[in-house]
């Protein structure tokens, strides 16, 4: 009871048999063994009960408001998250390839003829049909290859653990000259944005 009174901004002390009740507006001293002392104790208990009733109703209102707020945030996230679910950035070792006798004729995904704007990926990490956004272009993931799957280029030339664990993306170019010029002007490792087909 004493703690409740203190929380109300009042203070109640027993001083040499007397009850001294301090409030913001008045101070009341009640001698020991009087009827006024008992009525003061009842008054203090009544104040404490009223305080508790108001506190509980406030807590119930806050709880109701919090339930509404949490529900609204949850619904908002359910509506917004699918928009971003298929987008992510990743560190990649980017290699290049072009039409040659041994590779670069048709896409592994759908058999279409490869062209600028296509790239090879590990389909377990980047699904076919995904958009891969480089600093200068967007490519569609349509092809794969053994060096992409084993991440050979990342493992061999990575200087840090993050680079050695990076995925490999093989960007296709129509000609060898274009491919080598782009590879020379671009860092081997870069952060690319990947947008999966369901976005």
C-alpha positions in Angstrom: 0.0 0.0 0.0 2.9 2.4 0.9 4.3 1.9 -2.6 1.0 2.8 -4.3 0.7 5.9 -2.3 4.3 6.9 -3.2 3.6 6.3 -6.9 0.6 8.7 -6.6 2.9 11.5 -5.7 1.9 11.3 -2.0 4.0 10.2 0.9 2.8 8.6 4.1 5.1 8.1 7.1 4.8 6.9 10.6 6.6 9.3 12.9 6.7 8.5 16.7 3.2 6.9 16.6 1.7 9.6 14.4 0.7 9.1 10.7 2.0 12.0 8.6 0.4 12.2 5.1 2.2 14.5 2.6 0.5 15.5 -0.6 1.2 18.1 -3.3 -1.6 20.3 -1.8 -1.5 19.6 1.9 0.2 17.9 4.8 -1.9 16.0 7.4 -0.6 14.8 10.8 -2.8 12.4 12.7 -2.0 11.4 16.3 -1.7 7.7 17.3 -4.9 6.0 18.6 -7.5 8.4 17.3 -10.6 8.0 15.1 -9.1 10.4 12.7 -6.1 8.1 12.3 -8.4 5.2 11.2 -10.4 7.5 8.8 -7.1 8.7 7.4 -6.0 5.1 6.8 -9.3 4.4 5.0 -8.8 7.6 3.0 -5.4 6.5 1.9 -6.7 3.0 1.0 -9.5 4.6 -1.0 -7.1 6.7 -2.9 -4.9 3.7 -3.6 -7.9 1.7 -4.9 -9.1 4.5 -7.1 -5.6 4.8 -8.5 -5.4 1.1 -9.2 -8.8 1.1 -11.0 -7.7 4.0 -13.2 -4.3 2.4 -13.8 -5.9 -0.9 -14.8 -8.4 0.8 -17.2 -5.5 2.8 -18.7 -3.5 -0.4 -19.1 -6.4 -2.2 -20.8 -6.8 0.8 -23.2 -3.1 0.8 -24.0 -3.2 -3.0 -24.5 -6.1 -2.7 -26.9 -4.3 0.1 -28.8 -1.1 -2.0 -29.0 -3.0 -5.0 -30.3 -4.4 -2.7 -33.1 -1.0 -1.2 -33.8 0.8 -4.6 -34.0 -2.0 -6.0 -36.2 -1.7 -3.0 -38.6 2.1 -3.3 -38.8 1.8 -7.0 -39.5 -0.8 -6.5 -42.3 1.4 -3.8 -43.7 4.4 -6.0 -43.8 2.4 -8.8 -45.4 1.4 -6.5 -48.2 4.8 -4.8 -48.7 7.3 -7.7 -48.2 6.3 -9.6 -51.4 7.3 -6.6 -53.4 10.9 -6.9 -52.1 11.0 -10.6 -51.6 12.7 -11.4 -54.9 15.3 -8.6 -54.8 18.7 -8.9 -53.1 22.2 -7.7 -53.6 25.1 -10.1 -53.6 28.9 -10.0 -54.1 29.8 -11.7 -57.4 32.9 -12.5 -59.3 32.0 -11.4 -62.9 33.6 -13.2 -65.8 32.9 -12.8 -69.5 32.4 -15.1 -72.4 31.5 -14.8 -76.1 30.6 -16.9 -79.2 33.2 -19.5 -79.8 33.5 -23.1 -81.1 33.1 -24.7 -77.8 30.5 -22.4 -76.1 28.2 -19.4 -76.4 25.7 -20.7 -79.0 22.5 -21.4 -77.1 21.2 -20.8 -73.6 21.1 -23.7 -71.2 17.7 -22.5 -69.8 15.5 -22.3 -72.9 17.8 -23.1 -75.9 17.5 -19.6 -77.3 20.4 -18.0 -79.1 22.7 -16.1 -76.7 23.0 -12.3 -77.2 24.2 -9.2 -75.3 22.2 -8.9 -72.1 22.4 -12.6 -71.2 24.5 -14.1 -68.5 25.4 -17.5 -67.0 24.6 -18.2 -63.3 24.3 -21.1 -60.9 20.5 -21.7 -61.1 20.4 -23.0 -57.5 21.5 -19.5 -56.3 20.0 -17.3 -59.0 17.0 -18.8 -60.8 16.8 -18.7 -64.6 14.9 -15.7 -65.8 16.2 -13.4 -63.1 17.3 -9.9 -63.9 21.0 -9.3 -62.9 21.7 -5.6 -62.6 25.3 -4.5 -63.2 26.5 -0.9 -62.9 26.1 -0.4 -66.7 23.4 -2.9 -67.8 20.8 -5.4 -66.9 21.2 -9.0 -68.0 18.8 -12.0 -67.9 20.1 -15.2 -66.3 19.6 -17.8 -69.1 22.8 -19.9 -69.1 25.2 -21.8 -66.9 28.5 -23.6 -67.1 30.8 -25.8 -65.1 33.1 -22.9 -64.0 30.1 -20.9 -62.8 28.8 -23.8 -60.8 32.1 -24.6 -59.1 32.9 -20.8 -58.6 36.4 -21.4 -60.0 37.2 -17.8 -60.8 36.1 -16.6 -57.3 38.1 -19.3 -55.5 41.2 -18.7 -57.5 41.5 -14.9 -57.5 39.5 -13.9 -54.3 41.7 -12.0 -51.8 39.3 -12.3 -48.8 37.0 -14.9 -47.5 34.0 -12.9 -48.8 35.5 -12.8 -52.3 36.4 -16.5 -52.3 32.8 -17.4 -51.3 31.2 -15.1 -53.8 29.0 -16.4 -56.6 30.2 -16.3 -60.2 28.2 -14.7 -62.9 29.4 -15.1 -66.5 28.3 -12.2 -68.6 27.8 -12.8 -72.3 29.1 -10.5 -75.1 28.6 -10.9 -78.9 32.3 -10.5 -79.7 35.6 -11.3 -77.9 36.7 -7.7 -78.2 33.7 -6.3 -76.4 34.0 -8.9 -73.7 37.7 -8.4 -73.0 37.3 -4.6 -73.1 34.5 -4.7 -70.6 36.5 -7.1 -68.3 39.5 -4.9 -68.5 37.5 -1.7 -67.5 35.5 -3.4 -64.7 36.6 -4.8 -61.3 36.6 -8.5 -61.0 34.3 -8.5 -57.9 31.3 -6.3 -57.7 27.9 -6.1 -55.9 25.1 -6.9 -58.2 21.3 -6.6 -57.7 19.4 -9.7 -58.4 15.6 -9.6 -59.2 14.0 -13.0 -59.3 11.2 -13.7 -61.9 8.4 -13.6 -59.3 8.9 -9.9 -58.7 
